[in-house]
């Protein structure tokens, strides 16, 4: 796993589950599409912890049909427990800190905003149709700080990967 935060999150879960003598079965969402394996996994688990975004479609529909306990991490799913941080406020604080250094040029690099495999410019008009609330919340927090500093609308470039203010 190359996600540092995700790796530590899973490690912490494993430690706590071990203390409580609870077993953890780690599955990729890709496994949900293989019917025989899927039925075996469903019979073995009491619930699901979903880390990250689950796009609308077969996998999400399948999880919801299980009627098992479901906790969502770093995403929101109406009617289910979730573990999140306030991404918008946190991103605003980070951006305000970066702006204190009086940057001459600003570029915003954030988490993936679309399903494209290559990095490209995302237009502000496209943001309403993306549906990835975590990424959008972080981007909006950055825009909140830029608006407060009266810097929004100055031709700021933003891409689709890690949220960083380049100064």
C-alpha positions as CSV (number, residue, x, y, z in Angstrom):
1,X,0.0,0.0,0.0
2,X,1.5,3.3,-1.0
3,X,-0.9,5.5,1.0
4,X,1.0,6.5,4.1
5,X,-2.1,7.6,6.0
6,X,-4.2,4.7,4.9
7,X,-1.4,2.3,5.9
8,X,-1.2,3.7,9.4
9,X,-5.0,3.8,9.7
10,X,-5.1,0.1,8.9
11,X,-2.2,-0.7,11.2
12,X,-4.0,1.0,14.1
13,X,-7.2,-0.9,13.3
14,X,-5.4,-4.2,13.3
15,X,-3.7,-3.4,16.7
16,X,-7.0,-2.5,18.3
17,X,-8.9,-5.4,16.8
18,X,-6.1,-7.7,18.0
19,X,-6.5,-6.4,21.5
20,X,-10.2,-7.1,21.4
21,X,-9.7,-10.5,19.8
22,X,-11.6,-9.4,16.6
23,X,-10.5,-10.7,13.2
24,X,-10.0,-8.3,10.3
25,X,-10.3,-9.4,6.7
26,X,-8.7,-6.8,4.3
27,X,-10.3,-6.8,0.9
28,X,-9.9,-4.7,-2.2
29,X,-13.1,-3.3,-3.7
30,X,-12.0,-5.1,-6.9
31,X,-12.8,-8.4,-5.1
32,X,-16.4,-7.4,-4.8
33,X,-16.9,-8.1,-8.6
34,X,-15.9,-11.8,-8.3
35,X,-19.1,-13.6,-7.3
36,X,-17.8,-16.8,-5.7
37,X,-15.1,-15.0,-3.7
38,X,-17.7,-12.3,-2.9
39,X,-20.1,-14.8,-1.3
40,X,-17.4,-16.3,0.8
41,X,-16.3,-12.9,2.1
42,X,-19.9,-11.9,2.8
43,X,-20.4,-14.9,5.0
44,X,-17.2,-14.3,7.0
45,X,-17.7,-10.7,8.0
46,X,-20.0,-9.0,10.5
47,X,-19.6,-5.6,8.9
48,X,-17.5,-3.3,6.7
49,X,-15.2,-0.4,7.2
50,X,-14.8,1.4,3.9
51,X,-11.7,3.5,3.6
52,X,-12.0,6.3,1.0
53,X,-14.6,7.0,-1.6
54,X,-16.9,4.4,-3.0
55,X,-18.3,5.6,-6.2
56,X,-22.0,5.0,-6.9
57,X,-22.4,1.7,-8.8
58,X,-22.2,-2.0,-8.3
59,X,-19.8,-2.0,-5.3
60,X,-21.7,0.5,-3.3
61,X,-25.1,-1.1,-4.1
62,X,-23.7,-4.5,-3.1
63,X,-22.4,-3.2,0.3
64,X,-25.7,-1.5,1.1
65,X,-27.7,-4.7,0.2
66,X,-25.7,-6.7,2.8
67,X,-27.5,-4.9,5.6
68,X,-24.4,-5.3,7.8
69,X,-22.7,-2.7,9.9
70,X,-20.9,-0.1,7.7
71,X,-18.5,2.6,8.7
72,X,-17.1,5.0,6.1
73,X,-13.7,6.6,6.6
74,X,-12.7,9.8,4.7
75,X,-16.1,9.9,2.9
76,X,-19.7,10.5,3.7
77,X,-22.5,8.1,3.1
78,X,-25.9,9.3,4.2
79,X,-27.3,7.2,7.0
80,X,-24.0,5.5,8.0
81,X,-21.4,6.3,10.6
82,X,-18.3,8.1,9.3
83,X,-14.9,9.1,10.5
84,X,-13.7,12.4,9.0
85,X,-11.9,15.6,9.6
86,X,-13.0,19.0,8.6
87,X,-11.1,19.1,5.4
88,X,-12.4,22.5,4.3
89,X,-11.3,24.3,7.5
90,X,-8.0,22.4,7.7
91,X,-7.2,23.3,4.1
92,X,-8.0,26.9,4.8
93,X,-5.6,27.0,7.8
94,X,-2.8,25.4,5.7
95,X,-3.4,27.9,2.8
96,X,-3.4,30.9,5.2
97,X,-0.1,29.7,6.7
98,X,1.4,29.4,3.2
99,X,0.1,32.9,2.2
100,X,1.9,34.5,5.2
101,X,5.1,33.9,3.3
102,X,4.0,36.2,0.5
103,X,4.2,33.8,-2.5
104,X,4.9,35.4,-5.9
105,X,3.2,32.5,-7.8
106,X,0.6,30.1,-6.5
107,X,-0.3,26.7,-7.8
108,X,-2.8,24.3,-6.2
109,X,-2.1,20.6,-6.5
110,X,-4.8,18.5,-4.9
111,X,-6.2,15.0,-4.6
112,X,-7.7,13.4,-7.7
113,X,-10.7,15.4,-8.8
114,X,-11.8,13.3,-11.7
115,X,-11.3,9.8,-13.2
116,X,-8.8,10.9,-15.8
117,X,-5.5,9.1,-15.6
118,X,-3.3,12.0,-16.7
119,X,-2.7,15.3,-14.9
120,X,-4.4,18.3,-16.5
121,X,-6.0,21.6,-15.6
122,X,-9.5,21.4,-14.1
123,X,-11.8,24.3,-14.8
124,X,-13.8,25.8,-11.9
125,X,-17.0,25.1,-13.8
126,X,-16.2,21.3,-13.8
127,X,-16.0,21.2,-10.0
128,X,-19.8,21.1,-9.4
129,X,-20.1,17.8,-11.3
130,X,-17.3,15.8,-9.7
131,X,-19.0,14.4,-6.5
132,X,-15.7,13.8,-4.6
133,X,-16.5,15.7,-1.5
134,X,-13.2,15.2,0.3
135,X,-11.2,16.7,-2.6
136,X,-13.7,19.4,-3.2
137,X,-13.8,20.4,0.5
138,X,-10.0,20.7,0.5
139,X,-10.1,22.8,-2.7
140,X,-12.9,25.0,-1.3
141,X,-10.9,25.5,1.9
142,X,-8.0,26.8,-0.2
143,X,-10.4,29.0,-2.2
144,X,-11.8,30.4,1.1
145,X,-8.4,31.5,2.2
146,X,-7.6,32.9,-1.2
147,X,-10.9,34.8,-1.2
148,X,-10.2,36.2,2.3
149,X,-6.8,37.3,1.1
150,X,-8.5,38.8,-2.0
151,X,-6.3,36.5,-4.3
152,X,-9.0,34.4,-5.9
153,X,-9.6,34.9,-9.6
154,X,-6.0,35.9,-10.4
155,X,-5.5,33.1,-12.8
156,X,-4.4,30.6,-10.2
157,X,-3.7,27.2,-11.7
158,X,-4.9,24.1,-10.0
159,X,-4.3,20.4,-10.9
160,X,-5.5,17.1,-9.7
161,X,-3.2,15.4,-7.2
162,X,-1.8,16.5,-3.9
163,X,-3.0,19.6,-2.1
164,X,0.0,21.8,-1.9
165,X,0.5,25.6,-2.2
166,X,3.7,26.2,-4.2
167,X,5.4,29.3,-3.0
